[in-house]
Amino acid sequence: MAKKFALTVHQNTQEDGDSLMALIQRCTLSLIFILFFGIICFAGNSEIRIADPSGDWGFPTPYRHYPRGPGYIRMSMVFDTLIWKDTTGVIPALAESWSYEPETLSYLFTLRQGVKWHDGRPLTPADVIFTFQYLKEHPYNFVRLDSVSGCEIAGEHQVRVKLHEPYAPFLAYMATMPILPEHVWNKVKDPKKYVQPDSFIGTGPYTFVDFNKVKGTYLFEAFADYYQGRPKIDRLIYIKADDPLLALLTGKADLAEIEPNMVKILEKKGMTILRNQRGWNKKLMINHTKEPFSNKEFRHALAYAINRQEIIDKAHQGHGTVASDGLLSPDHEFYNPKTPSYEYNPAKARKILTSLGYIQGKDGFFAKDGKPLHVRLLASTVTTTDRDGEIIRHQLEQVGIAVDLQMQEKTAADTQIKAWDFDLAVSGHGGLLGDTVMLNRMISPKSGSVNSARYGGSKKLLGLLKEQLRTMDKEKRRRILAEIQKIYAEELPSLSLYYPESTAAYNPKKGISWYFTPGGIGTGIPLCQNKAALLR
């Protein structure tokens, strides 16, 4: 269209002859063309569309986004943290520098000057102090502040945060905790119900414009007064797309998580492929709060009954790795290679069930005291290619356990899991490459995470989990974590199935070089949508 417009202009100016006026007109119209063409080119790169199969992750505010990684990422575009992470590790954000004072168990943060909230007001140390106090009163799912004993303004642009005791994950949480504007939230008594225009006021690189819950779309616009400079892209749009391959090929999306079998097609079309380490864990949640699942031996029988490699091969075309039963990925620096494991052994599964008093009938299924061994298995309908639930049902029934498979929409399944309204459930979570505080979140009975085993059956395990948080010495922490993984695998409150191959693709012509953040975003979110990639 631009070329045709230029040709028309050129023809019209020639008809006016070589007069001075005609020359001026030609120059003027040529300038118009250059500006017009530049606007078209700029418009083509001023917008990034990110595809997501689920769409709805809640409102992008700290208390209203859905408590999973994608919800946090959307919120992070609007709200900045004191520090952040990129490919190099921890970097300055709202704080330009920080230091640890071991003699007082304190961290001193020096704030940047000239930072503005989206409503134009300046960020002050009082906002930071308020955030700590508010989050302690109104806990935020992604951050734990139990270790914080207090905080104070230490200078015109400084804040000192005091701890009860040494706390190894503190900086990981500071790279996760959104800073709130006191002038907005000091009047909010119930943040989980608060959705007003000012609830979206942050200091992040983007301002919130729109969220369509039905369509699953989000629109963010670049914040012109952002303290690190206006972002490279003017508009950031999240769209719901069930087929990431089609979305990328048709230009509907510029970035999407993809299945590994899509890589070759997209590479041929000029897309850049990203591959992450094994930081995401698909697992089988077990309701250990009731019989027979409260029996550790029964949980062992389940583990022996499930062929995890078959799930990878049949449901995911071989793309994945059988997971460690100690949760941590082999790619994590604290992974324990000597963690106990449960190789597929259906005969051993049947032997354990028999030892527990179950009798296998002529129909092949087990029963006890005349009551059939029947379990209810929840699985998500999040993707049509996810056959994990079907395969697990078949494997358990081959051993002699009757299974009622119930397919649920993801949020509905999560609600049931959190309420302990299930027997077994296929679920998953990321965070296995970041700080090992994630183990506390995925194991502790007090955890608010829907993916947590919430297991309190081993006092030794709970004690070690607390100890690893207090241990600042890296090698001492490694030894503690090795024991944690061992005990967790023996207790087996949930069964890790596999680590999927985490793959994404993006259009490099948009001028953004996306990446997977080493250790994950914040406390370990394994997504490639780091806002730092959008900054100049």
C-alpha positions as CSV (number, residue, x, y, z in Angstrom):
1,M,0.0,0.0,0.0
2,A,2.8,2.4,0.8
3,K,4.5,1.8,-2.5
4,K,1.3,2.5,-4.5
5,F,0.8,5.7,-2.5
6,A,4.3,6.8,-3.3
7,L,3.9,6.1,-7.0
8,T,0.7,8.2,-7.2
9,V,2.3,11.1,-5.5
10,H,5.3,10.9,-7.8
11,Q,3.1,10.9,-10.9
12,N,1.0,13.9,-9.8
13,T,4.0,16.1,-9.0
14,Q,5.6,15.4,-12.4
15,E,2.5,16.8,-14.1
16,D,3.2,20.2,-12.6
17,G,6.4,20.6,-14.6
18,D,9.8,21.6,-13.3
19,S,8.8,24.8,-11.7
20,L,10.0,25.8,-8.3
21,M,6.6,25.3,-6.9
22,A,6.5,21.8,-8.4
23,L,9.9,21.1,-6.9
24,I,8.7,22.3,-3.5
25,Q,5.6,20.1,-3.9
26,R,7.7,17.1,-4.8
27,C,10.0,17.6,-1.8
28,T,7.0,18.2,0.5
29,L,5.2,15.1,-0.7
30,S,8.3,13.1,-0.5
31,L,8.7,14.1,3.1
32,I,5.1,13.2,3.7
33,F,5.7,9.8,2.1
34,I,8.8,9.2,4.3
35,L,6.9,10.2,7.4
36,F,3.9,8.0,6.3
37,F,6.1,5.0,5.6
38,G,7.9,5.5,8.8
39,I,4.6,5.6,10.8
40,I,3.5,2.4,9.1
41,C,6.8,0.7,10.0
42,F,6.7,2.0,13.5
43,A,3.1,0.9,13.9
44,G,4.0,-2.5,12.8
45,N,6.6,-2.8,15.7
46,S,4.7,-0.8,18.3
47,E,2.6,-3.7,19.4
48,I,3.4,-7.1,20.8
49,R,0.8,-9.9,21.0
50,I,1.4,-12.8,23.4
51,A,-0.7,-15.9,23.0
52,D,-2.0,-17.9,26.0
53,P,-4.3,-21.0,25.9
54,S,-6.2,-20.1,29.1
55,G,-6.7,-16.3,28.6
56,D,-8.2,-15.4,31.9
57,W,-5.7,-15.0,34.7
58,G,-7.6,-12.4,36.7
59,F,-7.1,-8.7,37.1
60,P,-3.4,-7.6,37.0
61,T,-3.2,-6.3,40.5
62,P,-1.4,-8.0,43.4
63,Y,-4.5,-9.3,45.1
64,R,-6.7,-10.0,42.1
65,H,-4.5,-11.9,39.7
66,Y,-4.9,-15.7,39.6
67,P,-2.2,-17.2,41.9
68,R,-0.1,-18.8,39.2
69,G,2.9,-17.6,37.2
70,P,1.0,-16.2,34.2
71,G,-1.2,-14.1,36.5
72,Y,1.9,-12.8,38.3
73,I,3.6,-11.9,35.0
74,R,0.7,-9.7,33.8
75,M,0.7,-8.0,37.2
76,S,4.5,-7.4,37.0
77,M,4.1,-5.3,33.9
78,V,2.2,-2.7,36.0
79,F,3.9,-3.1,39.4
80,D,7.7,-2.9,39.9
81,T,9.7,-4.5,42.7
82,L,12.7,-3.2,44.6
83,I,15.0,-5.5,42.6
84,W,14.5,-7.7,39.6
85,K,16.2,-10.5,37.6
86,D,17.4,-10.8,34.0
87,T,19.9,-13.0,32.2
88,T,22.7,-11.8,34.4
89,G,21.0,-12.4,37.8
90,V,19.6,-9.9,40.3
91,I,19.5,-6.3,39.0
92,P,18.4,-2.9,40.3
93,A,14.8,-1.9,39.9
94,L,13.1,0.6,42.3
95,A,16.2,0.2,44.5
96,E,19.4,1.3,42.8
97,S,21.5,-0.5,45.4
98,W,21.2,-2.7,48.4
99,S,23.5,-4.3,51.0
100,Y,23.2,-6.9,53.8
101,E,24.2,-5.9,57.4
102,P,24.8,-9.2,59.2
103,E,25.5,-7.6,62.5
104,T,21.9,-6.2,62.7
105,L,20.3,-8.8,60.4
106,S,19.2,-6.0,58.1
107,Y,19.1,-5.1,54.5
108,L,19.6,-1.5,53.4
109,F,17.9,-0.4,50.1
110,T,18.7,2.9,48.4
111,L,15.8,3.9,46.2
112,R,16.1,5.5,42.8
113,Q,15.2,9.2,42.6
114,G,12.7,10.5,40.2
115,V,10.4,7.4,40.1
116,K,6.8,8.2,39.4
117,W,3.6,6.3,40.0
118,H,1.3,6.0,37.0
119,D,-0.8,8.9,38.4
120,G,2.2,11.2,38.4
121,R,2.9,11.1,42.1
122,P,6.5,10.4,43.3
123,L,7.6,7.1,44.8
124,T,8.8,7.7,48.4
125,P,10.4,5.5,51.1
126,A,7.1,5.7,52.9
127,D,5.5,3.7,50.0
128,V,8.0,0.9,50.5
129,I,7.5,0.9,54.3
130,F,3.8,0.8,53.8
131,T,4.1,-2.1,51.3
132,F,5.9,-4.3,53.9
133,Q,3.3,-3.4,56.6
134,Y,0.4,-4.0,54.3
135,L,1.6,-7.3,53.0
136,K,2.2,-8.5,56.5
137,E,-1.4,-7.6,57.4
138,H,-2.8,-8.8,54.0
139,P,-0.6,-11.7,52.9
140,Y,0.2,-11.9,49.2
141,N,0.4,-15.4,47.7
142,F,3.8,-15.0,46.1
143,V,5.7,-13.4,49.0
144,R,6.3,-14.5,52.6
145,L,7.4,-11.8,55.1
146,D,7.4,-13.9,58.3
147,S,11.1,-13.2,58.6
148,V,10.7,-9.4,58.6
149,S,10.6,-7.9,62.1
150,G,10.3,-4.3,61.0
151,C,11.4,-1.7,58.5
152,E,12.3,2.0,58.8
153,I,13.2,5.0,56.7
154,A,17.0,5.2,57.0
155,G,17.6,8.3,55.0
156,E,16.0,10.6,52.4
157,H,16.1,7.8,49.8
158,Q,16.8,4.7,52.0
159,V,14.9,2.0,53.7
160,R,16.2,-0.5,56.2
161,V,14.4,-3.9,56.5
162,K,15.1,-5.8,59.7
163,L,14.9,-9.6,60.0
164,H,14.1,-11.9,63.0
165,E,16.9,-14.2,61.9
166,P,19.1,-15.0,58.9
167,Y,16.8,-15.7,55.9
168,A,18.4,-17.1,52.7
169,P,15.4,-16.4,50.3
170,F,15.0,-12.8,51.3
171,L,16.3,-11.3,48.1
172,A,14.3,-13.7,46.0
173,Y,11.2,-12.4,47.6
174,M,12.3,-8.8,47.1
175,A,12.6,-9.6,43.4
176,T,9.0,-10.8,43.6
177,M,7.2,-8.3,45.9
178,P,5.3,-5.5,44.1
179,I,5.6,-2.1,45.7
180,L,2.2,-0.5,46.4
181,P,1.3,3.2,46.4
182,E,0.3,4.2,50.0
183,H,-2.0,6.9,48.8
184,V,-4.2,4.2,47.1
185,W,-4.0,1.2,49.3
186,N,-4.1,2.8,52.8
187,K,-7.8,3.1,52.5
188,V,-8.4,-0.5,51.2
189,K,-9.5,-2.9,54.0
190,D,-10.2,-5.9,51.8
191,P,-7.7,-6.0,48.9
192,K,-9.0,-9.2,47.5
193,K,-12.3,-7.5,46.6
194,Y,-10.8,-4.2,45.5
195,V,-11.0,-3.5,41.7
196,Q,-11.1,0.3,41.1
197,P,-9.2,2.3,38.5
198,D,-6.6,3.4,41.1
199,S,-5.9,-0.3,42.0
200,F,-3.9,-0.5,38.8
201,I,-1.6,2.4,39.7
202,G,2.0,1.1,39.8
203,T,5.5,2.1,38.8
204,G,6.0,-0.5,36.2
205,P,6.9,0.0,32.5
206,Y,3.2,-0.4,31.4
207,T,-0.1,1.0,32.5
208,F,-3.2,-1.2,32.6
209,V,-5.8,-0.3,29.9
210,D,-8.2,-3.2,29.6
211,F,-9.0,-6.8,30.6
212,N,-11.8,-8.7,28.9
213,K,-12.5,-11.7,31.1
214,V,-14.7,-13.4,28.5
215,K,-12.3,-13.1,25.6
216,G,-9.3,-13.6,27.9
217,T,-7.5,-10.5,26.5
218,Y,-5.3,-7.9,28.2
219,L,-4.1,-4.5,26.9
220,F,-1.2,-2.6,28.4
221,E,0.3,0.7,27.2
222,A,3.8,2.0,27.7
223,F,4.3,4.3,30.6
224,A,6.0,7.4,29.0
225,D,7.5,8.6,32.4
226,Y,9.0,5.2,33.3
227,Y,12.2,5.7,35.3
228,Q,14.2,3.4,33.0
229,G,12.9,5.1,29.9
230,R,9.9,4.5,27.8
231,P,9.6,0.8,26.8
232,K,10.5,-0.3,23.3
233,I,6.9,-1.4,22.5
234,D,4.0,0.9,22.9
235,R,1.3,-1.7,23.4
236,L,1.4,-5.1,25.0
237,I,-1.5,-7.4,24.3
238,Y,-2.3,-10.8,25.7
239,I,-4.7,-12.9,23.6
240,K,-6.4,-16.2,24.1
241,A,-5.3,-18.7,21.5
242,D,-5.9,-22.4,21.7
243,D,-3.5,-23.2,18.9
244,P,-0.2,-21.4,19.4
245,L,1.2,-22.7,16.1
246,L,-1.6,-21.2,14.1
247,A,-1.5,-17.9,16.1
248,L,2.2,-17.5,15.3
249,L,2.0,-18.5,11.6
250,T,-0.9,-16.2,10.9
251,G,0.6,-13.2,12.8
252,K,-2.1,-13.2,15.4
253,A,0.6,-13.6,18.0
254,D,4.3,-12.6,18.2
255,L,5.2,-14.8,21.2
256,A,3.7,-18.1,22.5
257,E,4.6,-21.2,24.4
258,I,4.7,-24.1,22.0
259,E,4.9,-27.9,21.9
260,P,8.3,-29.2,21.0
261,N,6.9,-30.8,17.8
262,M,6.1,-27.4,16.4
263,V,9.7,-26.2,16.5
264,K,10.8,-27.2,12.9
265,I,7.8,-25.6,11.3
266,L,8.3,-22.4,13.1
267,E,12.0,-22.3,12.5
268,K,11.4,-22.5,8.8
269,K,9.1,-19.5,9.1
270,G,11.8,-17.5,10.7
271,M,10.7,-17.7,14.3
272,T,13.2,-17.7,17.1
273,I,13.0,-20.8,19.4
274,L,13.6,-20.6,23.1
275,R,14.2,-23.7,25.3
276,N,14.2,-23.6,29.0
277,Q,15.8,-25.8,31.6
278,R,13.6,-28.3,33.5
279,G,11.9,-25.9,36.0
280,W,8.3,-27.0,35.6
281,N,6.9,-30.1,37.3
282,K,3.8,-32.1,36.2
283,K,2.7,-34.1,39.2
284,L,0.0,-36.3,40.7
285,M,-1.5,-34.7,43.8
286,I,-2.5,-37.2,46.4
287,N,-5.2,-36.5,49.1
288,H,-3.1,-37.8,52.0
289,T,-5.7,-36.4,54.5
290,K,-7.9,-39.5,54.1
291,E,-7.7,-43.2,53.8
292,P,-6.2,-45.1,52.1
293,F,-4.0,-42.2,50.7
294,S,-2.9,-41.3,54.2
295,N,-1.0,-44.6,54.3
296,K,2.6,-44.1,53.1
297,E,2.7,-47.7,51.8
298,F,-0.4,-47.1,49.7
299,R,1.2,-44.0,48.1
300,H,4.2,-46.1,47.3
301,A,2.0,-48.6,45.5
302,L,0.5,-45.8,43.4
303,A,4.0,-44.7,42.4
304,Y,5.0,-48.2,41.4
305,A,1.8,-48.6,39.4
306,I,2.4,-45.5,37.2
307,N,4.7,-45.7,34.2
308,R,5.9,-42.1,33.9
309,Q,8.0,-42.7,30.8
310,E,4.9,-44.1,29.0
311,I,3.0,-40.9,29.9
312,I,5.8,-38.9,28.3
313,D,6.0,-41.1,25.2
314,K,2.2,-41.4,24.5
315,A,0.9,-38.0,25.6
316,H,3.9,-35.9,24.7
317,Q,5.7,-37.7,21.9
318,G,8.7,-38.4,24.1
319,H,9.3,-34.7,24.9
320,G,10.0,-34.6,28.7
321,T,12.0,-36.2,31.5
322,V,10.9,-38.5,34.3
323,A,10.8,-36.3,37.4
324,S,12.8,-36.7,40.6
325,D,10.7,-37.8,43.5
326,G,12.4,-35.2,45.6
327,L,10.8,-32.4,43.5
328,L,14.0,-30.5,42.6
329,S,15.0,-30.7,38.9
330,P,18.4,-32.2,37.9
331,D,19.1,-28.7,36.5
332,H,19.0,-27.1,39.9
333,E,22.3,-26.5,41.7
334,F,21.0,-28.2,44.9
335,Y,19.5,-31.3,43.2
336,N,20.3,-34.6,45.0
337,P,21.1,-37.4,42.5
338,K,20.8,-40.0,45.3
339,T,17.1,-39.2,45.9
340,P,15.1,-42.5,46.2
341,S,13.0,-43.3,43.2
342,Y,10.1,-45.6,42.2
343,E,10.7,-47.4,38.9
344,Y,7.6,-48.7,37.2
345,N,6.8,-52.1,38.8
346,P,3.1,-53.1,38.7
347,A,3.9,-56.5,40.3
348,K,5.4,-54.6,43.3
349,A,2.4,-52.3,43.4
350,R,0.0,-55.3,43.6
351,K,2.2,-56.9,46.3
352,I,2.0,-53.8,48.5
353,L,-1.8,-53.6,48.0
354,T,-2.1,-57.2,49.0
355,S,0.0,-56.6,52.2
356,L,-2.4,-53.8,53.1
357,G,-5.3,-56.3,53.1
358,Y,-6.7,-55.7,49.6
359,I,-7.8,-58.8,47.6
360,Q,-7.8,-58.9,43.9
361,G,-11.0,-60.3,42.5
362,K,-11.7,-62.3,39.3
363,D,-12.4,-59.0,37.5
364,G,-8.8,-57.9,38.2
365,F,-9.8,-55.1,40.6
366,F,-8.9,-54.9,44.3
367,A,-11.3,-54.7,47.2
368,K,-11.0,-54.6,50.9
369,D,-13.7,-55.8,53.4
370,G,-16.1,-56.1,50.5
371,K,-15.5,-52.5,49.4
372,P,-14.0,-52.0,45.9
373,L,-10.8,-49.9,45.7
374,H,-12.1,-47.0,43.7
375,V,-10.4,-43.7,43.3
376,R,-11.5,-40.3,41.8
377,L,-8.9,-38.7,39.5
378,L,-9.2,-35.1,38.5
379,A,-7.5,-33.8,35.4
380,S,-7.6,-30.5,33.5
381,T,-9.0,-29.8,30.1
382,V,-6.5,-27.0,29.6
383,T,-5.2,-28.5,26.4
384,T,-6.6,-31.1,24.0
385,T,-3.1,-32.7,23.7
386,D,-2.9,-33.4,27.4
387,R,-3.8,-37.1,27.9
388,D,-2.0,-37.6,31.2
389,G,-5.2,-38.3,33.1
390,E,-6.4,-40.9,30.6
391,I,-3.1,-42.7,30.6
392,I,-2.8,-42.7,34.4
393,R,-6.4,-44.1,34.6
394,H,-5.4,-46.9,32.3
395,Q,-2.2,-47.7,34.2
396,L,-3.9,-47.8,37.6
397,E,-6.7,-50.0,36.2
398,Q,-4.2,-52.4,34.8
399,V,-2.8,-52.9,38.3
400,G,-6.3,-53.3,39.7
401,I,-7.4,-49.9,41.0
402,A,-10.7,-48.7,39.6
403,V,-10.6,-45.1,38.5
404,D,-13.3,-42.4,37.9
405,L,-11.6,-39.8,35.6
406,Q,-13.2,-36.4,35.9
407,M,-12.0,-33.7,33.4
408,Q,-12.3,-30.2,34.8
409,E,-11.6,-26.7,33.6
410,K,-8.3,-25.6,35.2
411,T,-9.7,-23.1,37.7
412,A,-12.4,-25.5,38.8
413,A,-9.9,-28.3,39.3
414,D,-7.7,-26.0,41.3
415,T,-10.6,-25.0,43.5
416,Q,-11.4,-28.7,44.3
417,I,-7.8,-29.4,45.0
418,K,-7.4,-26.6,47.4
419,A,-10.6,-27.7,49.2
420,W,-9.2,-31.3,49.4
421,D,-12.2,-32.4,47.3
422,F,-10.4,-35.1,45.3
423,D,-8.6,-38.4,45.7
424,L,-5.9,-38.0,43.0
425,A,-5.4,-35.0,40.7
426,V,-3.1,-34.2,37.8
427,S,-1.6,-30.8,38.4
428,G,1.7,-28.9,38.0
429,H,3.8,-25.9,38.9
430,G,7.0,-24.1,38.1
431,G,9.6,-22.6,40.3
432,L,11.9,-25.5,40.5
433,L,14.9,-23.6,39.2
434,G,14.7,-20.6,41.7
435,D,15.4,-20.3,45.4
436,T,14.6,-23.5,47.3
437,V,12.1,-21.7,49.4
438,M,9.8,-23.1,46.7
439,L,10.2,-26.5,48.5
440,N,8.6,-24.9,51.6
441,R,5.8,-23.6,49.4
442,M,5.2,-27.0,47.8
443,I,5.4,-29.1,51.0
444,S,4.4,-27.1,54.0
445,P,1.0,-27.8,55.5
446,K,0.5,-24.0,55.9
447,S,1.2,-23.2,52.3
448,G,-1.5,-21.3,50.4
449,S,-0.4,-22.7,47.1
450,V,-3.0,-24.8,45.3
451,N,-0.1,-27.0,44.0
452,S,1.4,-27.7,47.4
453,A,1.3,-31.1,49.0
454,R,0.5,-29.3,52.3
455,Y,2.0,-32.2,54.1
456,G,2.7,-32.2,57.9
457,G,3.3,-36.0,58.3
458,S,7.0,-35.8,59.0
459,K,8.3,-33.5,61.8
460,K,11.8,-34.1,60.7
461,L,11.0,-32.9,57.2
462,L,9.2,-29.7,58.5
463,G,12.2,-29.0,60.7
464,L,14.7,-29.3,57.9
465,L,12.5,-27.0,55.7
466,K,12.7,-24.3,58.3
467,E,16.4,-24.9,58.8
468,Q,17.3,-24.5,55.1
469,L,15.7,-21.0,55.1
470,R,17.9,-19.9,58.0
471,T,21.1,-21.3,56.5
472,M,23.1,-18.6,54.7
473,D,26.1,-20.9,54.1
474,K,25.7,-22.4,50.6
475,E,27.3,-25.8,51.3
476,K,25.5,-26.3,54.6
477,R,22.2,-25.5,52.8
478,R,23.1,-28.0,50.1
479,R,23.4,-30.8,52.7
480,I,20.1,-29.9,54.3
481,L,18.4,-29.8,50.9
482,A,19.8,-33.2,50.0
483,E,18.1,-34.7,53.1
484,I,14.9,-32.8,52.4
485,Q,14.7,-34.4,49.0
486,K,15.4,-37.8,50.4
487,I,12.7,-37.6,53.1
488,Y,10.1,-36.1,50.7
489,A,10.7,-39.0,48.3
490,E,10.2,-41.5,51.1
491,E,7.1,-39.8,52.4
492,L,5.7,-39.2,48.9
493,P,2.8,-36.9,49.7
494,S,2.6,-36.2,46.0
495,L,4.2,-37.9,43.0
496,S,6.2,-35.9,40.5
497,L,5.5,-37.3,37.1
498,Y,7.8,-35.5,34.6
499,Y,9.5,-32.3,33.6
500,P,8.0,-31.1,30.3
501,E,10.2,-29.6,27.6
502,S,9.5,-25.9,28.1
503,T,9.6,-24.3,24.7
504,A,8.5,-21.0,23.2
505,A,8.7,-19.2,19.9
506,Y,8.7,-15.5,19.0
507,N,8.8,-13.3,15.9
508,P,12.3,-11.6,15.9
509,K,11.1,-8.9,13.4
510,K,9.3,-7.2,16.3
511,G,12.6,-6.2,17.7
512,I,12.3,-7.9,21.1
513,S,14.8,-10.6,22.2
514,W,12.8,-12.6,24.7
515,Y,14.5,-15.1,27.0
516,F,13.9,-17.6,29.8
517,T,15.3,-16.0,33.0
518,P,17.9,-18.1,34.7
519,G,16.3,-19.4,37.9
520,G,12.9,-18.2,36.8
521,I,11.3,-14.8,37.2
522,G,10.9,-13.8,40.9
523,T,11.0,-16.9,43.0
524,G,11.2,-19.1,40.0
525,I,8.4,-18.6,37.4
526,P,9.6,-20.4,34.3
527,L,8.1,-18.2,31.6
528,C,9.9,-16.2,28.9
529,Q,7.9,-13.0,29.4
530,N,10.4,-11.0,31.4
531,K,9.5,-7.3,31.2
532,A,13.2,-6.5,31.2
533,A,13.3,-7.6,27.5
534,L,11.0,-4.8,26.7
535,L,13.2,-2.0,28.1
536,R,15.7,0.0,26.2
